[in-house]
Amino acid sequence: MAKYDDFGFITELSENEIFVFGSNGQGAHFGGAAATAVHKFGAKMGQAEGLQGQSYAINTMDSEDEMFEQINRFLKFAEEHQELLFLVTEIGCGIAGYSPEQIAPAFEDCTGNVILPKAFLKVLQ
């Protein structure tokens, strides 16, 4: 089971857990959750979308339409990989500038193996 620090940030994952984070179109994972994904969970510089190590990138920086398309692709991927547990960070709510109210509804129909952050759950309840 994932371990969290005092601030609620994920610090360790179990073998079947995947860290889902927001990326930019260049896959330049230098800050925030993206940097954590590189340093701890196998994300690869230059890969802006998809599974990489124990992480999954969603480009939140290029356009809103592209971001929601990538969220939909991620949700389909998660549905096809029920053996994995996907721990979603507050994607899009940092440097990309979106609010949980704008992003959370895209996850409304996610499968049970997608764990959403508290801020998204609050919006969806």
MARBA-3410 file (N, C-alpha, C, O; in Angstrom, 1 decimal):
125
0.8,-1.2,0.0,0.0,0.0,0.0,0.9,1.3,0.0,1.9,1.3,0.7 ~ 0.5,2.3,-0.7,1.2,3.5,-0.9,1.5,4.1,0.5,0.7,4.0,1.4 ~ 2.6,4.8,0.6,2.9,5.5,1.9,2.9,7.0,1.5,3.3,7.4,0.4 ~ 2.5,7.8,2.5,2.4,9.2,2.3,3.2,9.9,3.4,3.4,9.4,4.5 ~ 3.7,11.1,3.1,4.4,12.0,4.1,3.4,12.8,4.9,2.2,12.7,4.6
3.9,13.6,5.7,3.0,14.4,6.6,2.1,15.4,5.8,1.1,16.0,6.3 ~ 2.5,15.7,4.6,1.8,16.7,3.8,0.8,16.0,2.8,0.1,16.7,2.1 ~ 0.7,14.7,2.9,-0.2,13.9,2.0,0.4,13.6,0.7,-0.3,13.1,-0.2 ~ 1.7,13.8,0.5,2.3,13.4,-0.8,2.8,11.9,-0.8,3.3,11.5,0.3 ~ 2.6,11.3,-1.9,3.0,9.9,-2.0,4.5,9.7,-2.0,5.2,10.4,-2.7
5.1,8.9,-1.1,6.5,8.7,-1.0,7.0,7.3,-1.4,8.1,7.1,-1.8 ~ 6.1,6.3,-1.4,6.4,4.9,-1.8,5.1,4.3,-2.4,4.0,4.6,-2.0 ~ 5.4,3.4,-3.3,4.3,2.6,-3.9,4.5,1.1,-3.7,5.7,0.6,-3.6 ~ 3.4,0.4,-3.7,3.5,-1.1,-3.7,3.7,-1.5,-5.2,3.6,-0.6,-6.1 ~ 4.0,-2.7,-5.4,4.4,-3.2,-6.7,3.3,-2.9,-7.8,3.6,-2.7,-8.9
2.0,-3.0,-7.4,0.9,-2.9,-8.4,0.4,-1.5,-8.5,-0.7,-1.3,-9.1 ~ 1.0,-0.5,-7.8,0.5,0.8,-7.8,1.2,1.8,-8.8,2.4,1.6,-9.0 ~ 0.4,2.7,-9.3,0.9,3.6,-10.4,0.6,5.0,-9.9,-0.6,5.3,-9.6 ~ 1.6,5.9,-10.0,1.5,7.3,-9.6,1.1,8.0,-10.9,1.8,8.1,-11.9 ~ -0.1,8.7,-10.9,-0.6,9.4,-12.0,-0.4,10.9,-11.8,-0.9,11.5,-10.8
0.3,11.5,-12.8,0.7,12.9,-12.6,0.5,13.7,-13.9,0.4,13.2,-15.0 ~ 0.5,15.1,-13.7,0.4,16.0,-14.8,1.7,16.3,-15.4,2.7,16.4,-14.7 ~ 1.8,16.3,-16.7,3.0,16.6,-17.5,2.8,17.8,-18.4,1.8,18.4,-18.4 ~ 3.9,18.1,-19.1,3.8,19.1,-20.2,4.0,18.4,-21.5,4.5,17.2,-21.5 ~ 3.8,19.0,-22.6,3.9,18.4,-23.9,5.3,17.9,-24.3,5.4,17.1,-25.2
6.3,18.5,-23.6,7.7,18.0,-23.9,8.1,16.9,-23.0,9.2,16.4,-23.2 ~ 7.3,16.6,-22.0,7.7,15.6,-21.0,8.9,16.0,-20.2,9.7,15.2,-19.7 ~ 9.0,17.3,-20.0,10.0,17.9,-19.1,9.5,17.9,-17.7,8.9,18.9,-17.2 ~ 9.8,16.9,-17.0,9.3,16.6,-15.6,10.2,17.3,-14.6,10.8,16.5,-13.8 ~ 10.2,18.6,-14.5,11.2,19.2,-13.6,10.6,19.7,-12.2,11.3,19.9,-11.3
9.3,19.8,-12.1,8.7,20.3,-10.9,7.5,19.5,-10.4,6.9,18.7,-11.1 ~ 7.2,19.7,-9.1,6.0,19.2,-8.5,5.9,17.7,-8.6,6.9,17.0,-8.5 ~ 4.7,17.2,-8.9,4.5,15.7,-8.9,5.3,15.1,-10.1,5.7,13.9,-10.0 ~ 5.5,15.8,-11.2,6.3,15.3,-12.3,7.7,15.0,-11.9,8.3,14.0,-12.3 ~ 8.3,15.9,-11.1,9.6,15.6,-10.6,9.7,14.4,-9.7,10.6,13.6,-9.7
8.7,14.3,-8.8,8.5,13.1,-8.0,8.4,11.9,-8.8,9.1,10.8,-8.5 ~ 7.7,11.9,-9.9,7.5,10.8,-10.8,8.8,10.3,-11.3,9.1,9.1,-11.5 ~ 9.7,11.3,-11.7,11.0,11.0,-12.3,11.9,10.4,-11.2,12.5,9.3,-11.4 ~ 12.0,11.1,-10.1,13.0,10.7,-9.0,12.6,9.4,-8.2,13.5,8.7,-7.7 ~ 11.3,9.1,-8.2,10.9,8.0,-7.3,10.1,6.9,-8.1,10.2,5.7,-7.6
9.5,7.2,-9.2,8.6,6.2,-9.8,8.8,5.9,-11.2,7.9,5.4,-11.9 ~ 10.0,6.2,-11.8,10.3,5.7,-13.1,9.9,6.5,-14.3,10.0,6.0,-15.4 ~ 9.3,7.7,-14.1,9.0,8.5,-15.2,10.2,8.9,-16.1,11.3,9.0,-15.5 ~ 10.0,9.0,-17.4,11.1,9.3,-18.3,11.0,10.7,-18.8,10.0,11.1,-19.4 ~ 12.1,11.4,-18.8,12.2,12.7,-19.4,11.9,12.6,-20.9,12.4,11.6,-21.5
11.1,13.4,-21.4,10.7,13.4,-22.9,9.5,12.6,-23.2,9.0,12.6,-24.3 ~ 8.9,11.9,-22.2,7.7,11.1,-22.4,6.5,11.9,-21.8,6.4,11.9,-20.5 ~ 5.7,12.5,-22.5,4.6,13.4,-22.0,3.4,12.7,-21.6,2.5,13.3,-20.9 ~ 3.2,11.5,-22.1,1.9,10.8,-21.8,2.2,9.3,-21.7,3.1,8.7,-22.3 ~ 1.4,8.7,-20.8,1.3,7.2,-20.7,2.1,6.6,-19.6,2.8,7.3,-18.8
2.1,5.3,-19.6,2.8,4.5,-18.6,4.3,4.6,-18.7,4.8,4.4,-19.8 ~ 5.0,4.8,-17.6,6.5,4.8,-17.6,6.9,4.5,-16.2,6.7,5.2,-15.3 ~ 7.5,3.3,-16.1,7.9,2.8,-14.8,6.6,2.6,-14.0,5.7,1.9,-14.4 ~ 6.6,3.1,-12.7,5.4,3.0,-11.9,4.7,4.4,-11.9,4.1,4.8,-10.9 ~ 4.7,5.0,-13.0,4.0,6.3,-13.2,3.2,6.3,-14.5,3.5,5.6,-15.4
2.3,7.3,-14.6,1.5,7.5,-15.8,1.3,9.0,-15.9,0.8,9.7,-15.0 ~ 1.8,9.5,-17.1,1.7,11.0,-17.3,0.5,11.3,-18.2,0.1,10.6,-19.1 ~ -0.1,12.5,-17.8,-1.2,13.1,-18.6,-0.7,14.5,-18.8,-0.5,15.3,-17.9 ~ -0.7,14.9,-20.1,-0.3,16.3,-20.5,-1.4,17.2,-20.1,-2.5,17.2,-20.7 ~ -1.1,18.1,-19.1,-2.1,19.1,-18.7,-1.8,20.5,-19.2,-2.5,21.5,-18.8
-0.7,20.7,-20.0,-0.2,22.0,-20.3,-0.5,22.5,-21.7,-0.5,23.7,-21.9 ~ -0.8,21.7,-22.6,-0.9,22.1,-24.0,-2.2,22.7,-24.4,-2.3,23.9,-24.8 ~ -3.3,22.0,-24.1,-4.6,22.6,-24.3,-5.6,21.8,-23.5,-5.4,20.6,-23.1 ~ -6.7,22.5,-23.2,-7.8,21.8,-22.4,-8.3,20.6,-23.1,-8.5,19.5,-22.5 ~ -8.5,20.7,-24.4,-9.1,19.6,-25.2,-8.1,18.4,-25.1,-8.5,17.3,-24.9
-6.8,18.7,-25.3,-5.8,17.6,-25.3,-5.8,16.9,-23.9,-5.7,15.7,-23.8 ~ -5.8,17.7,-22.9,-5.8,17.2,-21.5,-7.0,16.2,-21.3,-6.8,15.1,-20.8 ~ -8.2,16.7,-21.7,-9.3,15.8,-21.5,-9.3,14.6,-22.3,-9.8,13.5,-21.9 ~ -8.8,14.7,-23.6,-8.6,13.5,-24.4,-7.6,12.5,-23.7,-7.9,11.3,-23.7 ~ -6.5,13.0,-23.1,-5.6,12.2,-22.5,-6.2,11.6,-21.2,-5.9,10.4,-20.8
-7.0,12.3,-20.5,-7.7,11.7,-19.3,-8.5,10.6,-19.7,-8.5,9.5,-19.1 ~ -9.3,10.8,-20.8,-10.1,9.7,-21.3,-9.3,8.4,-21.7,-9.7,7.3,-21.5 ~ -8.1,8.7,-22.4,-7.3,7.5,-22.7,-6.7,6.9,-21.5,-6.7,5.6,-21.4 ~ -6.4,7.7,-20.5,-5.9,7.1,-19.2,-7.0,6.2,-18.6,-6.8,5.1,-18.1 ~ -8.3,6.7,-18.5,-9.3,6.0,-17.9,-9.6,4.7,-18.6,-9.9,3.7,-18.0
-9.5,4.7,-19.9,-9.6,3.4,-20.7,-8.5,2.5,-20.4,-8.7,1.3,-20.2 ~ -7.3,3.0,-20.3,-6.1,2.2,-19.9,-6.3,1.6,-18.5,-6.1,0.4,-18.3 ~ -6.8,2.4,-17.6,-7.0,1.9,-16.2,-8.1,0.8,-16.2,-8.0,-0.2,-15.5 ~ -9.1,1.0,-17.0,-10.2,0.0,-17.1,-9.7,-1.4,-17.6,-10.1,-2.4,-17.2 ~ -8.7,-1.3,-18.6,-8.1,-2.5,-19.2,-7.1,-3.1,-18.3,-6.6,-4.2,-18.6
-6.7,-2.4,-17.2,-5.6,-2.9,-16.4,-6.0,-3.0,-14.9,-5.5,-2.3,-14.1 ~ -7.1,-3.8,-14.7,-7.6,-3.9,-13.3,-6.7,-4.5,-12.3,-6.9,-4.4,-11.1 ~ -5.6,-5.1,-12.8,-4.6,-5.6,-11.8,-3.7,-4.5,-11.2,-3.0,-4.8,-10.3 ~ -3.9,-3.3,-11.7,-3.1,-2.1,-11.2,-4.0,-1.2,-10.4,-5.2,-1.1,-10.7 ~ -3.4,-0.5,-9.5,-4.1,0.6,-8.7,-3.5,1.9,-9.1,-2.3,2.1,-8.9
-4.3,2.8,-9.6,-3.8,4.1,-10.1,-4.1,5.2,-9.1,-5.3,5.5,-8.8 ~ -3.1,5.8,-8.6,-3.2,6.9,-7.6,-3.0,8.2,-8.3,-1.9,8.6,-8.6 ~ -4.1,8.9,-8.5,-4.2,10.1,-9.2,-3.8,11.3,-8.3,-4.4,11.5,-7.2 ~ -2.8,12.1,-8.7,-2.5,13.4,-8.0,-3.5,14.4,-8.5,-4.3,14.2,-9.4 ~ -3.4,15.6,-8.0,-4.3,16.7,-8.4,-3.8,17.3,-9.8,-3.4,18.4,-9.9
-3.9,16.4,-10.8,-3.4,16.8,-12.1,-4.1,18.1,-12.6,-5.3,18.2,-12.4 ~ -3.3,18.9,-13.2,-3.8,20.2,-13.8,-4.0,21.3,-12.8,-4.3,22.4,-13.2 ~ -3.9,21.0,-11.5,-4.2,22.0,-10.5,-3.0,22.7,-9.9,-3.2,23.5,-8.9 ~ -1.9,22.5,-10.5,-0.7,23.2,-10.1,-0.4,24.3,-11.1,-1.1,25.2,-11.3 ~ 0.8,24.1,-11.7,1.3,25.1,-12.7,0.3,25.3,-13.9,0.3,26.3,-14.5
-0.4,24.2,-14.2,-1.4,24.3,-15.4,-2.5,25.3,-15.1,-3.1,25.8,-16.0 ~ -2.8,25.5,-13.8,-3.8,26.6,-13.5,-5.2,26.2,-13.4,-6.1,27.1,-13.3 ~ -5.6,24.9,-13.5,-7.0,24.5,-13.4,-7.4,24.3,-11.9,-6.5,24.2,-11.1 ~ -8.7,24.3,-11.7,-9.1,24.0,-10.3,-9.7,22.6,-10.3,-10.0,22.0,-11.3 ~ -9.8,22.0,-9.1,-10.4,20.7,-8.9,-11.8,20.7,-9.5,-12.2,19.6,-10.1
-12.5,21.8,-9.4,-13.9,21.8,-10.0,-13.9,21.7,-11.5,-14.8,21.2,-12.1 ~ -12.8,22.1,-12.2,-12.7,21.9,-13.6,-12.3,20.5,-14.0,-12.7,20.0,-15.1 ~ -11.4,19.9,-13.2,-10.8,18.6,-13.6,-11.6,17.4,-13.1,-11.8,16.4,-13.8 ~ -12.0,17.4,-11.9,-12.7,16.3,-11.2,-13.8,15.7,-12.0,-13.9,14.4,-12.1 ~ -14.7,16.4,-12.6,-15.8,15.8,-13.4,-15.4,14.8,-14.5,-16.1,13.9,-14.8
-14.2,15.0,-15.0,-13.7,14.1,-16.0,-13.4,12.7,-15.5,-13.4,11.7,-16.2 ~ -13.3,12.6,-14.1,-13.1,11.3,-13.5,-14.3,10.7,-12.9,-14.2,9.7,-12.2 ~ -15.5,11.3,-13.1,-16.7,10.9,-12.4,-17.0,9.4,-12.6,-17.5,8.8,-11.7 ~ -16.8,8.9,-13.8,-17.1,7.5,-14.0,-15.9,6.5,-14.0,-15.9,5.5,-14.7 ~ -14.9,6.9,-13.3,-13.7,6.0,-13.3,-14.0,4.7,-12.6,-14.9,4.6,-11.7
-13.2,3.7,-12.9,-13.3,2.4,-12.3,-12.7,2.4,-10.9,-12.0,3.3,-10.5 ~ -13.0,1.3,-10.2,-12.6,1.2,-8.8,-11.1,1.2,-8.5,-10.7,1.3,-7.4 ~ -10.3,0.9,-9.6,-8.9,0.9,-9.4,-8.2,2.2,-9.7,-7.0,2.3,-9.8 ~ -9.0,3.3,-9.8,-8.5,4.6,-9.9,-8.9,5.4,-8.6,-10.0,5.6,-8.3 ~ -7.8,5.7,-7.9,-8.0,6.4,-6.6,-7.7,7.9,-6.8,-6.7,8.3,-7.2
-8.8,8.7,-6.5,-8.7,10.1,-6.7,-8.2,10.9,-5.5,-8.4,10.4,-4.4 ~ -7.6,12.1,-5.7,-7.2,12.9,-4.5,-8.4,13.5,-3.8,-9.5,13.6,-4.4 ~ -8.2,13.8,-2.6,-9.4,14.3,-1.7,-10.0,15.5,-2.4,-11.3,15.6,-2.3 ~ -9.3,16.4,-3.0,-9.9,17.6,-3.6,-10.8,17.2,-4.7,-11.9,17.9,-4.9 ~ -10.5,16.2,-5.5,-11.4,15.7,-6.6,-12.6,15.0,-6.0,-13.8,15.2,-6.5
-12.4,14.2,-5.0,-13.6,13.5,-4.3,-14.5,14.5,-3.7,-15.8,14.3,-3.8 ~ -14.0,15.6,-3.1,-14.9,16.6,-2.6,-15.8,17.2,-3.6,-17.0,17.5,-3.4 ~ -15.3,17.5,-4.8,-16.1,18.0,-5.9,-17.1,17.0,-6.4,-18.2,17.4,-6.6 ~ -16.8,15.8,-6.4,-17.7,14.8,-7.0,-18.8,14.3,-6.0,-19.7,13.7,-6.4 ~ -18.6,14.6,-4.7,-19.6,14.2,-3.7,-20.8,15.2,-3.6,-21.7,15.0,-2.9
END
